[in-house]
Each structure stands twice: as structure tokens, then as C-alpha cells.
Amino acid sequence: MEPRPQVESRTQARAARGRTSLSPGVGPAPQPAGWPPADRAPDPRPDRARAARPAECGAGHPQVARLLRTGPFAEALRAAIAASGLSLERVQDRLRRRGTTVSAATLSSWQSGRNRPERPSSLLALTALEDVLGLPQGALAALLGPPRPRGRRVPGAARRSALADVWSGLDDVAQALRRVDTRWDSSLTRLSSTIRIELDERGRERSKWARQLLLADRDGPDRWVTVYRLERPGPPPLVRAAPPCRTGRVVEVPESGLLVAELLFDRPLVRGETIIVESTLEHRAPRPFSTRIESTLHVPVREYVLEVRFDPAALPVTCHSFRSAGLDSRPQEKLLRLDAAGAVHAVALAAGPCRFGIRWSWDDAHGTGDA
């Protein structure tokens, strides 16, 4: 007679199932690389831990990746937070651990589109937020566009000043701009600009290097137009574009020391795409003697950096940065100190339209530029 099969009680079955999930050699399901994050301890309850973990998060999430390319900012942020599986309170806590204080109400207003980060402190917080959400640095900032006008709205205030309008008072510049293609200037948001000039041992300008981080506000931009004018008449500098850009049309007016040049992109940009544009202006003999560098910001710029590098044999007596509240207002000055390498720099955040620059003074030996 065959032996009767054993019948497990319900209690024994439940115990067996519990032993199976924790039996030697058979552990919980393997965790994906990089999980859990450093600041999150794994939930001791396997089912809860698996439910709290999204399958894809950060820039690897298809919807997040698409919105980081196309925007708008609020939708991209909302999708990134949802993909992270974190509540606004948890996001706020992780920001706090990184030394950044942002309220949950502020995060809610950003992801709903009611407000957006514009002040310098908010832009710094946005960098930390990108890190918390596992996004590439600058991914969300690139979607912000120019700062929105504050205060009482004036008709036409939200419209960007055209490049030709800013220089309309100078006939030579206005005429030169008509010989190049400036139609895309108002379609490029300036996210970051860095300008650096180097002076020789006689206090004359060797070169001017510029780097622009630009964001296309619509499809089509294919060039950047740069305008440079010497303080005194003389031969304009030579312009060189760094790859992937190349030099397009160049207009020179030696009578006024004017240079207007097109820097052509390798291809037209699509809306939401960014590009880095680098160029160098190399001065021809006789190099211009200089006591200042000034930029006219006719549209808002999130970050604008000016740097002046002096030759160790010709250091200035004093240096000041200056910035105006508008294109026609009186600038405010700030004393600058040379660093160990003989250089000074100034930074303007959320700037423009305004005039921004650095001026310096020489001792008697360099006061005329004839040393």
C-alpha cells in the first residue's frame, strides 16, 4: 500500500513560504547598480522597498529625457520629481543635507509653473536639485530662458531689444550690422558668458577670449554675431572661431576700430538645444593701450564673467568693477584685488540690460601707454 502524502497545515505553509524567501543562498531580488542612493537606507521590508523604487529615474526616464530636450521647465521638473519617487518633503530634506534651503511650497510653485528660479540663490539651489534628481548639471537651468521682467509691466518691456536697436546711435555700427545676419540674435538666450582679456608688459591688449553658452528659443538659429569696438581708431583685431563654429561674414571699419563678425554654428539649432561658442580676438600692431573692458548687455544674461590678466611686469595700481542698473544709468563701482597670478575678475548674475565692466589705473610709467 502506497504511503499517504503529507498534508501541510496552513500555519506550516505560511512558515515554509517565509523560509523560502530568506533561506540560505536565496536572498532578495538583486538591486540595480547605484541603488539605494547614499543618503537612503534600504527599507527592511522587501515588498515596500521594491514598491518605492521606480524602474527608471533621472535623465534615463524616457519622458524626462524628452522634456529635458524640449521643455518647458515646469513640466521637466515635475516629471523628474515623479520619476525619482520622492515626495516634495523628501526632496526638500535632501537639499537641506546638501546645505541648500528650499521650501516644499517653493518646489511646488516651480513644478506647477507659477514661479521659477531666477535669483542667484535660487539658481544655486537648482544646481543642487539637479543632483538630487540624478540629472546632468545644467539640464534644468537650460530650460529657464531669460529672467521675466519684474515690477510694473511697461508695454513692450518683455520684448528683447534688437541688436541693431542698441547700436542705433552709432552710425558705423548700425551700417556694419546691416551687412550681417542678425535675425537670430533675439532667439538665443544667454545662459552664461565669459570674457577674458590679456595685457602685455606695456599694458596693451594682446587678445580677448570669449565663451558663450546659448540656448535656442526656437528652431533655426545658426549663427552668433559679435561686435567689438576699440576705444581709439585703429586696425580691428583678427577674429578666430573655435570648432565646431567657423567665421562667417566679417565687417571691419579701421576708421573707428570696429569689428562685426558672424560666428557660424555647425548646423541650425532646434528649440531647447544649447551650444558653446568660443572665439578669440587677436590684436594687430600697434596693440591698443587699455584702461578698461566694458560690455553692453542688451538682453538678460544669467551669468556674465569678466576677467583681466595682467603681465607681471605691468600691474595696475587699482582695479574696480562697475555695473549700471540700465543702459543709460550711472554705474555702481566695487574695488577689486589682484590675485596671486596678477588677475582680477567680476561676476554679474541675472544681469541686463546694463553696462558691465572692469576699469584699472596705471602708475606714471604706464599712464600714457608709451612705456
C-alpha positions in Angstrom: 0.0 0.0 0.0 1.4 3.4 -1.0 2.2 5.9 1.8 -0.3 8.7 2.1 1.1 12.1 1.1 1.7 14.5 3.9 -0.7 17.4 4.1 0.7 20.7 5.3 -1.3 22.8 7.7 -1.9 26.5 6.8 0.5 27.5 9.5 3.2 25.2 8.1 2.7 26.6 4.6 3.0 30.1 5.7 6.2 29.3 7.6 7.6 27.5 4.6 6.9 30.4 2.3 8.7 32.7 4.8 11.7 30.3 5.0 11.9 30.2 1.2 12.4 34.0 0.8 15.1 34.0 3.4 16.7 30.6 3.0 20.5 30.3 2.6 21.7 31.1 -0.9 18.4 32.7 -1.9 18.2 36.4 -1.0 16.0 39.2 -2.1 16.0 40.2 -5.7 19.3 41.8 -6.8 19.4 45.6 -6.6 20.3 47.7 -9.7 23.6 49.4 -9.7 23.7 52.6 -7.7 20.6 51.7 -5.6 19.9 52.7 -2.9 21.3 56.2 -3.1 23.9 57.0 -0.5 21.6 59.0 1.7 18.7 56.5 1.7 19.0 53.3 3.7 17.2 50.2 2.2 13.8 49.5 3.5 14.0 46.3 5.7 10.6 45.3 4.2 11.4 43.9 0.8 8.0 44.4 -0.7 7.9 48.0 0.5 11.4 48.7 -0.8 10.6 47.3 -4.3 7.4 49.3 -4.5 9.2 52.6 -3.6 11.8 52.2 -6.2 11.0 53.5 -9.7 12.1 51.3 -12.6 13.8 54.3 -14.3 14.6 57.7 -12.8 16.6 60.8 -13.6 17.6 61.5 -17.2 17.2 57.8 -18.0 13.4 58.1 -17.8 12.1 58.4 -21.4 9.6 61.2 -20.6 12.2 63.1 -18.5 14.8 62.8 -21.3 12.3 64.1 -23.8 11.3 67.1 -21.7 14.9 68.0 -20.9 15.3 68.4 -24.6 12.1 70.3 -25.4 10.9 71.8 -22.1 9.1 73.6 -20.7 11.0 73.9 -17.4 7.9 73.2 -15.1 6.9 70.0 -16.9 10.5 68.7 -17.0 10.9 69.4 -13.3 7.6 67.8 -12.5 8.4 64.7 -14.5 11.9 64.4 -12.9 10.4 64.6 -9.4 7.8 62.0 -10.2 10.4 59.7 -11.8 12.6 59.9 -8.6 9.8 58.5 -6.5 10.4 61.2 -3.9 7.8 63.5 -2.3 8.5 67.2 -2.2 9.2 66.9 1.5 11.9 64.2 0.8 13.4 66.4 -1.9 13.5 69.3 0.5 15.2 67.2 3.1 17.9 66.0 0.6 18.5 69.6 -0.4 18.9 70.6 3.2 21.5 67.8 3.7 23.5 69.5 0.9 23.4 72.8 2.6 20.6 74.2 0.4 17.3 75.5 1.9 14.2 75.5 -0.3 10.7 75.1 1.0 8.3 72.5 -0.3 6.0 75.3 -1.3 8.7 76.8 -3.5 9.4 73.5 -5.1 5.6 73.1 -5.7 5.4 76.6 -7.4 8.4 75.7 -9.6 6.9 72.4 -10.9 3.5 74.0 -11.4 4.9 76.9 -13.4 3.6 79.6 -11.1 7.1 80.7 -10.4 10.6 79.7 -11.5 14.1 80.1 -10.0 15.7 83.4 -11.1 17.5 84.9 -8.2 21.2 83.9 -7.7 20.4 81.9 -4.6 17.6 80.1 -6.4 19.9 79.2 -9.3 22.4 77.8 -6.9 19.6 75.7 -5.4 18.6 74.5 -8.8 22.1 73.0 -9.3 21.7 71.1 -6.1 18.2 70.0 -7.1 19.6 68.6 -10.4 22.0 66.5 -8.3 19.2 65.2 -6.0 17.1 64.2 -9.0 20.0 62.5 -10.8 20.0 64.9 -13.7 23.0 66.2 -15.7 24.3 69.5 -14.4 22.6 72.4 -16.1 19.8 70.3 -17.6 17.0 72.2 -15.9 18.8 75.6 -15.9 19.0 75.4 -19.7 15.2 75.4 -19.9 14.6 78.5 -17.9 15.1 81.1 -20.7 15.7 84.8 -19.9 14.5 86.2 -16.5 11.0 87.5 -16.5 10.6 91.3 -16.1 9.8 92.4 -12.5 7.8 95.3 -11.2 5.1 97.2 -13.1 4.8 96.0 -16.7 5.6 98.5 -19.3 4.3 98.0 -22.9 6.9 96.2 -24.9 9.1 95.6 -21.8 9.1 91.9 -22.3 10.3 92.2 -25.8 14.1 91.8 -26.2 16.0 94.8 -27.6 17.2 94.0 -31.1 21.0 94.2 -31.6 20.6 96.9 -34.2 18.4 99.0 -31.8 21.1 99.0 -29.1 23.7 100.4 -31.5 21.4 102.7 -33.4 23.1 105.8 -32.0 26.4 104.9 -33.7 26.2 105.1 -37.5 29.2 103.0 -38.2 28.0 100.1 -36.1 24.4 100.3 -37.4 25.7 100.2 -41.0 28.0 97.3 -40.3 25.2 95.3 -38.7 23.1 95.7 -41.8 25.8 93.8 -43.7 25.5 90.7 -41.5 22.6 88.4 -40.5 21.3 89.5 -37.0 17.8 87.9 -37.2 18.6 85.1 -34.8 20.1 87.3 -32.0 16.8 87.7 -30.2 16.1 83.9 -30.4 19.2 82.9 -28.4 19.1 83.0 -24.6 22.4 83.9 -23.0 22.8 81.3 -20.2 26.5 82.1 -19.5 29.2 84.4 -20.9 32.8 84.6 -20.0 35.1 87.3 -21.4 38.9 87.3 -20.7 41.5 89.8 -22.0 45.2 89.5 -21.6 47.6 92.5 -21.4 51.3 92.6 -22.3 54.2 94.1 -20.4 53.4 97.5 -21.8 49.7 97.5 -20.7 48.5 96.8 -24.2 45.8 94.2 -25.1 47.2 91.0 -26.5 43.9 89.2 -27.0 40.3 88.9 -26.0 38.8 85.4 -25.5 35.0 84.9 -25.2 32.9 81.9 -24.4 29.1 81.9 -24.7 26.6 79.2 -23.6 23.5 79.8 -25.7 20.0 78.3 -25.7 17.8 78.3 -28.8 14.3 79.6 -28.0 13.0 78.3 -31.4 14.1 76.3 -34.3 16.6 77.8 -36.7 19.4 79.8 -35.1 22.6 79.1 -37.0 25.0 82.0 -36.0 26.1 84.4 -33.3 27.1 88.0 -34.1 29.8 89.6 -32.1 30.5 93.4 -32.1 33.9 94.9 -30.9 34.9 98.5 -31.0 38.3 99.9 -30.0 38.5 103.0 -27.7 40.5 104.7 -30.4 40.7 104.4 -34.2 43.0 101.7 -35.4 43.2 98.3 -37.1 40.5 96.0 -35.8 41.6 92.7 -34.3 41.6 89.4 -36.2 38.7 87.1 -35.2 39.1 83.3 -34.8 36.3 80.9 -34.1 36.9 77.7 -32.2 35.4 74.4 -33.6 32.6 73.4 -34.2 31.9 77.1 -35.1 33.6 78.9 -38.0 33.9 82.5 -39.1 31.2 83.9 -41.5 31.0 87.4 -42.8 33.4 89.9 -41.2 33.0 93.7 -41.4 36.0 95.9 -40.5 35.9 99.7 -40.1 39.5 100.8 -39.4 38.5 104.5 -39.1 36.6 103.7 -35.9 38.4 100.5 -34.8 35.2 98.5 -35.4 34.7 94.8 -36.0 31.4 93.0 -36.6 31.6 89.2 -37.3 29.4 86.2 -37.7 30.3 83.0 -35.9 28.5 80.2 -37.8 27.3 77.1 -36.0 28.0 73.7 -37.5 24.2 73.3 -38.0 20.9 75.1 -37.2 19.7 74.6 -33.7 16.3 73.2 -32.7 14.3 74.7 -29.9 15.7 73.9 -26.4 19.1 73.0 -27.8 22.3 74.6 -26.4 25.6 75.4 -27.9 29.0 76.7 -26.7 30.5 79.4 -28.9 34.2 80.3 -28.4 36.1 82.9 -30.2 39.4 84.9 -29.9 40.2 88.4 -31.0 43.9 88.8 -31.6 45.1 92.4 -31.8 47.3 93.6 -34.6 50.2 96.0 -34.2 50.1 98.6 -32.8 48.2 96.9 -29.9 45.7 99.2 -28.2 46.6 100.6 -24.8 43.7 100.0 -22.5 42.4 101.0 -19.1 39.0 99.2 -19.1 36.9 96.5 -20.5 33.2 97.1 -20.9 30.3 95.0 -22.2 26.9 96.3 -23.2 24.3 93.6 -22.2 21.3 94.5 -24.3 19.4 91.3 -23.2 19.2 89.4 -19.9 22.2 87.1 -19.1 22.1 84.6 -16.3 25.8 84.6 -15.6 28.4 87.1 -17.0 32.0 86.9 -16.1 34.8 89.3 -16.9 38.5 88.6 -16.3 41.6 90.7 -16.9 45.0 89.1 -16.8 47.9 91.5 -16.4 51.6 90.9 -17.2 53.7 90.6 -14.1 55.9 93.4 -15.4 52.9 95.8 -15.6 50.5 95.5 -12.7 47.9 98.2 -12.2 47.6 100.5 -9.2 43.9 99.9 -8.6 41.1 97.9 -10.2 37.3 98.5 -10.0 34.3 96.7 -11.4 31.3 98.7 -12.4 27.7 97.8 -13.3 24.8 100.0 -14.2 21.1 99.4 -13.4 20.3 100.2 -17.1 22.0 101.0 -20.3 21.8 104.8 -19.6 22.1 104.9 -15.7 25.1 105.7 -13.7 27.2 102.6 -12.8 28.0 101.4 -9.2 31.6 100.6 -8.6 33.4 97.9 -6.4 37.1 97.7 -5.6 38.8 94.6 -6.9 42.0 93.0 -5.6 44.6 91.3 -7.8 45.1 87.6 -7.2 48.5 85.8 -6.9 48.6 85.4 -10.7 48.1 89.1 -11.4 44.5 88.9 -12.5 41.1 90.2 -11.4 37.6 89.2 -12.3 34.0 90.3 -11.8 30.7 88.3 -12.0 27.2 89.6 -12.7 24.3 87.2 -12.0 20.9 87.8 -13.6 22.2 90.8 -15.4 21.0 93.0 -18.1 20.1 95.1 -19.8 23.0 97.0 -18.4 26.6 98.1 -18.8 29.1 95.9 -17.0 32.9 96.2 -16.9 36.3 96.5 -15.2 38.5 99.5 -15.2 42.0 100.0 -13.9 44.6 102.7 -13.4 48.3 102.7 -14.0 51.2 104.4 -12.3 53.0 107.2 -14.1 55.3 104.8 -16.0 52.2 103.3 -17.8 49.9 106.3 -17.6 50.1 107.2 -21.3 50.7 103.8 -22.8 54.1 104.8 -24.1 56.2 102.8 -21.6 
